[in-house]
Amino acid sequence: MDLYGLIGFPLTHSFSKRYFSEKFVREGILNCSYDLYEMPKLENLSALLKRHPELKGLNVTIPYKQDVIPFLDDLDDASAERIGAVNTIKVFADGSTKGYNTDYYGFRQSISEWMDRRGEACCNFKALVLGNGGAAQAVKTALEDMKTEYVIVSRQKSADSITYEELTQEIMESHLLIINTTPLGTFPNTETCPEIPYQFISKGHFMYDLVYNPTTTLFMKNGAAQGAVVHNGLKMLEMQAEKAWDIWTSEEEMWSV
């Protein structure tokens, strides 16, 4: 049986096992299984691969999308190396591994479809990207390719980011697309959200949360209460998962974002 799975810590929030299990049934895919491998330390990855030689592919979630890179044998130039984060690992017959990034595709396609349905395009807005972790790397690259100006907002100030405390009314009102790439608000910690000044949100704002469990996060609720249009990350999850499946099952090694 071919085995696939998800690594990260914790994994209580994940819909990935359910998604792939339902996909296998729906599409009549036989002799395949998808499991969750909660991994407190990435050093356990090698042992996991040895323990399960039937593994053909893994998804990677918080907090390992960047940290996993040194543990892999190879990186896809067009996606993972360019973005600097991995969310999909292909395991070859000889046990070697190669990292890819399908978050880029999932985010870019889902936000483009969402904005298009609203009669808008991402390039018409300036964006705030909340968080600077592995998921944010894919989001930033996608925004750059869509010609969308953005500012990174992080708990720690750096040369390319500002802090949450620096979010003024002027910044909030001039950046109408706000994207949460942090895990804040994810089940079971649903009463948390990024600490932005929600009082400056208006009906002109678009708020996209990469979190998909729960389907309506506190970030989204706070935005909707101010009149903003909101969207969760479920479609992104589905789209990146399908791209991951293509990579795992394709004989071709070529891949492009």
LOVEX-930906 format. One record per residue (C-alpha): x, y, z; residue in one letter. Coordinates in pm, whole numbers, plus 50000, padded with zeros to 5 digits. Layout:
+-------+-------+-------+------+
!     u !     v !     w ! tise !
+-------+-------+-------+------+
!     X !     Y !     Z !    a !
...
+-------+-------+-------+------+
REM end
This chain:
+-------+-------+-------+------+
!     u !     v !     w ! tise !
+-------+-------+-------+------+
! 50000 ! 50000 ! 50000 !    m !
! 50124 ! 50348 ! 49913 !    d !
! 50137 ! 50574 ! 50214 !    l !
! 50112 ! 50953 ! 50235 !    y !
! 50089 ! 51183 ! 50532 !    g !
! 50135 ! 51512 ! 50712 !    l !
! 50415 ! 51618 ! 50948 !    i !
! 50400 ! 51912 ! 51187 !    g !
! 50327 ! 51995 ! 51547 !    f !
! 50054 ! 52003 ! 51661 !    p !
! 49816 ! 51847 ! 51410 !    l !
! 49481 ! 51868 ! 51592 !    t !
! 49361 ! 52138 ! 51351 !    h !
! 49434 ! 51958 ! 51026 !    s !
! 49173 ! 51854 ! 50769 !    f !
! 49435 ! 51689 ! 50545 !    s !
! 49369 ! 51328 ! 50649 !    k !
! 48996 ! 51373 ! 50595 !    r !
! 49051 ! 51546 ! 50262 !    y !
! 49272 ! 51274 ! 50117 !    f !
! 49071 ! 50988 ! 50266 !    s !
! 48759 ! 51127 ! 50101 !    e !
! 48950 ! 51182 ! 49777 !    k !
! 49062 ! 50818 ! 49768 !    f !
! 48702 ! 50699 ! 49810 !    v !
! 48550 ! 50955 ! 49573 !    r !
! 48797 ! 50884 ! 49292 !    e !
! 48826 ! 50511 ! 49348 !    g !
! 49197 ! 50531 ! 49431 !    i !
! 49293 ! 50193 ! 49576 !    l !
! 49578 ! 50082 ! 49800 !    n !
! 49651 ! 50431 ! 49930 !    c !
! 49637 ! 50567 ! 50283 !    s !
! 49699 ! 50909 ! 50440 !    y !
! 49804 ! 50947 ! 50804 !    d !
! 49904 ! 51221 ! 51046 !    l !
! 50254 ! 51213 ! 51192 !    y !
! 50274 ! 51459 ! 51477 !    e !
! 50643 ! 51540 ! 51510 !    m !
! 50772 ! 51735 ! 51812 !    p !
! 51121 ! 51736 ! 51656 !    k !
! 51223 ! 51734 ! 51291 !    l !
! 51510 ! 51503 ! 51378 !    e !
! 51240 ! 51232 ! 51383 !    n !
! 51184 ! 51264 ! 51006 !    l !
! 51464 ! 51024 ! 50913 !    s !
! 51331 ! 50762 ! 51153 !    a !
! 50979 ! 50804 ! 51011 !    l !
! 51103 ! 50740 ! 50656 !    l !
! 51294 ! 50431 ! 50764 !    k !
! 50999 ! 50299 ! 50966 !    r !
! 50762 ! 50344 ! 50670 !    h !
! 50942 ! 50257 ! 50344 !    p !
! 50600 ! 50261 ! 50175 !    e !
! 50581 ! 50641 ! 50217 !    l !
! 50554 ! 50815 ! 49880 !    k !
! 50489 ! 51171 ! 49994 !    g !
! 50442 ! 51403 ! 50286 !    l !
! 50279 ! 51738 ! 50344 !    n !
! 50450 ! 51978 ! 50584 !    v !
! 50270 ! 52222 ! 50810 !    t !
! 50346 ! 52457 ! 51100 !    i !
! 50611 ! 52504 ! 51229 !    p !
! 50839 ! 52318 ! 50987 !    y !
! 50792 ! 52467 ! 50639 !    k !
! 51130 ! 52642 ! 50652 !    q !
! 51311 ! 52428 ! 50908 !    d !
! 51257 ! 52106 ! 50711 !    v !
! 51477 ! 52218 ! 50420 !    i !
! 51813 ! 52098 ! 50564 !    p !
! 51662 ! 51753 ! 50622 !    f !
! 51584 ! 51700 ! 50252 !    l !
! 51808 ! 51562 ! 49979 !    d !
! 51693 ! 51804 ! 49710 !    d !
! 51477 ! 52110 ! 49648 !    l !
! 51268 ! 52201 ! 49348 !    d !
! 51431 ! 52511 ! 49199 !    d !
! 51111 ! 52663 ! 49063 !    a !
! 50907 ! 52641 ! 49380 !    s !
! 51068 ! 52551 ! 49712 !    a !
! 51412 ! 52699 ! 49652 !    e !
! 51271 ! 53019 ! 49507 !    r !
! 51018 ! 53064 ! 49788 !    i !
! 51238 ! 52940 ! 50071 !    g !
! 50976 ! 52709 ! 50221 !    a !
! 50851 ! 52353 ! 50168 !    v !
! 50502 ! 52217 ! 50222 !    n !
! 50527 ! 51906 ! 50002 !    t !
! 50788 ! 51629 ! 50006 !    i !
! 50817 ! 51362 ! 49739 !    k !
! 50978 ! 51037 ! 49852 !    v !
! 51143 ! 50847 ! 49567 !    f !
! 51184 ! 50471 ! 49534 !    a !
! 51541 ! 50486 ! 49663 !    d !
! 51428 ! 50672 ! 49978 !    g !
! 51563 ! 51011 ! 49871 !    s !
! 51349 ! 51320 ! 49925 !    t !
! 51273 ! 51637 ! 49732 !    k !
! 51092 ! 51943 ! 49861 !    g !
! 50832 ! 52145 ! 49674 !    y !
! 50598 ! 52432 ! 49754 !    n !
! 50233 ! 52405 ! 49652 !    t !
! 50113 ! 52672 ! 49895 !    d !
! 50206 ! 52928 ! 49629 !    y !
! 49968 ! 52773 ! 49378 !    y !
! 49690 ! 52723 ! 49632 !    g !
! 49708 ! 53078 ! 49758 !    f !
! 49748 ! 53249 ! 49422 !    r !
! 49467 ! 53058 ! 49255 !    q !
! 49224 ! 53085 ! 49543 !    s !
! 49272 ! 53455 ! 49610 !    i !
! 49260 ! 53537 ! 49238 !    s !
! 48930 ! 53350 ! 49199 !    e !
! 48788 ! 53516 ! 49510 !    w !
! 48885 ! 53866 ! 49402 !    m !
! 48764 ! 53803 ! 49049 !    d !
! 48421 ! 53705 ! 49180 !    r !
! 48416 ! 54038 ! 49362 !    r !
! 48507 ! 54221 ! 49041 !    g !
! 48854 ! 54309 ! 49168 !    e !
! 49219 ! 54215 ! 49113 !    a !
! 49496 ! 54187 ! 49371 !    c !
! 49714 ! 54434 ! 49181 !    c !
! 49456 ! 54706 ! 49251 !    n !
! 49539 ! 54697 ! 49622 !    f !
! 49824 ! 54731 ! 49865 !    k !
! 49842 ! 54438 ! 50105 !    a !
! 49937 ! 54372 ! 50464 !    l !
! 50082 ! 54025 ! 50520 !    v !
! 50043 ! 53926 ! 50884 !    l !
! 50323 ! 53691 ! 50990 !    g !
! 50662 ! 53607 ! 50846 !    n !
! 50684 ! 53227 ! 50870 !    g !
! 50682 ! 52951 ! 50613 !    g !
! 50333 ! 53017 ! 50477 !    a !
! 50412 ! 53387 ! 50444 !    a !
! 50702 ! 53309 ! 50211 !    q !
! 50467 ! 53156 ! 49953 !    a !
! 50219 ! 53441 ! 49995 !    v !
! 50489 ! 53705 ! 49945 !    k !
! 50616 ! 53538 ! 49629 !    t !
! 50264 ! 53511 ! 49488 !    a !
! 50190 ! 53877 ! 49563 !    l !
! 50513 ! 53981 ! 49392 !    e !
! 50419 ! 53780 ! 49083 !    d !
! 50073 ! 53941 ! 49087 !    m !
! 50236 ! 54287 ! 49103 !    k !
! 50078 ! 54357 ! 49442 !    t !
! 50261 ! 54587 ! 49682 !    e !
! 50275 ! 54454 ! 50036 !    y !
! 50407 ! 54521 ! 50383 !    v !
! 50504 ! 54241 ! 50621 !    i !
! 50373 ! 54275 ! 50977 !    v !
! 50550 ! 54067 ! 51238 !    s !
! 50592 ! 54051 ! 51613 !    r !
! 50962 ! 54131 ! 51566 !    q !
! 51075 ! 54429 ! 51361 !    k !
! 51326 ! 54362 ! 51085 !    s !
! 51466 ! 54531 ! 50777 !    a !
! 51169 ! 54413 ! 50568 !    d !
! 50886 ! 54420 ! 50822 !    s !
! 50702 ! 54639 ! 51070 !    i !
! 50548 ! 54544 ! 51402 !    t !
! 50182 ! 54527 ! 51493 !    y !
! 50233 ! 54830 ! 51719 !    e !
! 50334 ! 55033 ! 51413 !    e !
! 50004 ! 54981 ! 51233 !    l !
! 49858 ! 55330 ! 51215 !    t !
! 49521 ! 55441 ! 51084 !    q !
! 49693 ! 55567 ! 50771 !    e !
! 49858 ! 55230 ! 50703 !    i !
! 49535 ! 55040 ! 50766 !    m !
! 49331 ! 55266 ! 50541 !    e !
! 49583 ! 55253 ! 50256 !    s !
! 49625 ! 54874 ! 50263 !    h !
! 49286 ! 54727 ! 50179 !    l !
! 49397 ! 54365 ! 50137 !    l !
! 49492 ! 54199 ! 50466 !    i !
! 49622 ! 53841 ! 50469 !    i !
! 49668 ! 53643 ! 50787 !    n !
! 49943 ! 53382 ! 50746 !    t !
! 49979 ! 53315 ! 51120 !    t !
! 49815 ! 53019 ! 51298 !    p !
! 49632 ! 53255 ! 51536 !    l !
! 49267 ! 53155 ! 51563 !    g !
! 49325 ! 52793 ! 51460 !    t !
! 49128 ! 52525 ! 51644 !    f !
! 49136 ! 52468 ! 51937 !    p !
! 49261 ! 52822 ! 52013 !    n !
! 48971 ! 52989 ! 51836 !    t !
! 48953 ! 53295 ! 52063 !    e !
! 49283 ! 53435 ! 51937 !    t !
! 49355 ! 53657 ! 51637 !    c !
! 49627 ! 53890 ! 51508 !    p !
! 49639 ! 54210 ! 51711 !    e !
! 49568 ! 54467 ! 51443 !    i !
! 49360 ! 54783 ! 51496 !    p !
! 49029 ! 54645 ! 51368 !    y !
! 48858 ! 54980 ! 51431 !    q !
! 49023 ! 55107 ! 51111 !    f !
! 48880 ! 54827 ! 50896 !    i !
! 48609 ! 54939 ! 50653 !    s !
! 48373 ! 54795 ! 50393 !    k !
! 48650 ! 54858 ! 50139 !    g !
! 48876 ! 54596 ! 50297 !    h !
! 48933 ! 54237 ! 50183 !    f !
! 49052 ! 54003 ! 50458 !    m !
! 49192 ! 53662 ! 50367 !    y !
! 49273 ! 53414 ! 50646 !    d !
! 49490 ! 53114 ! 50561 !    l !
! 49335 ! 52940 ! 50862 !    v !
! 49048 ! 52708 ! 50761 !    y !
! 48956 ! 52545 ! 51094 !    n !
! 48727 ! 52701 ! 51211 !    p !
! 48570 ! 52815 ! 50886 !    t !
! 48506 ! 53160 ! 51035 !    t !
! 48792 ! 53278 ! 51253 !    t !
! 48792 ! 53562 ! 51503 !    l !
! 49007 ! 53758 ! 51254 !    f !
! 48731 ! 53717 ! 50998 !    m !
! 48453 ! 53795 ! 51248 !    k !
! 48624 ! 54116 ! 51355 !    n !
! 48666 ! 54221 ! 50994 !    g !
! 48310 ! 54136 ! 50896 !    a !
! 48179 ! 54337 ! 51193 !    a !
! 48346 ! 54641 ! 51035 !    q !
! 48195 ! 54568 ! 50693 !    g !
! 48496 ! 54396 ! 50534 !    a !
! 48464 ! 54107 ! 50290 !    v !
! 48627 ! 53796 ! 50438 !    v !
! 48755 ! 53460 ! 50312 !    h !
! 48911 ! 53155 ! 50475 !    n !
! 49189 ! 52920 ! 50361 !    g !
! 48985 ! 52607 ! 50283 !    l !
! 49001 ! 52654 ! 49906 !    k !
! 49375 ! 52713 ! 49932 !    m !
! 49409 ! 52387 ! 50127 !    l !
! 49219 ! 52195 ! 49860 !    e !
! 49413 ! 52347 ! 49571 !    m !
! 49756 ! 52294 ! 49724 !    q !
! 49659 ! 51937 ! 49819 !    a !
! 49566 ! 51855 ! 49459 !    e !
! 49898 ! 51995 ! 49337 !    k !
! 50079 ! 51787 ! 49599 !    a !
! 49899 ! 51476 ! 49472 !    w !
! 50007 ! 51558 ! 49117 !    d !
! 50369 ! 51580 ! 49232 !    i !
! 50356 ! 51256 ! 49432 !    w !
! 50201 ! 51056 ! 49149 !    t !
! 50376 ! 51211 ! 48849 !    s !
! 50669 ! 51045 ! 48677 !    e !
! 50792 ! 51386 ! 48573 !    e !
! 51037 ! 51569 ! 48799 !    e !
! 50976 ! 51907 ! 48635 !    m !
! 50758 ! 52142 ! 48839 !    w !
! 50691 ! 52512 ! 48821 !    s !
! 50497 ! 52757 ! 49035 !    v !
+-------+-------+-------+------+
REM end
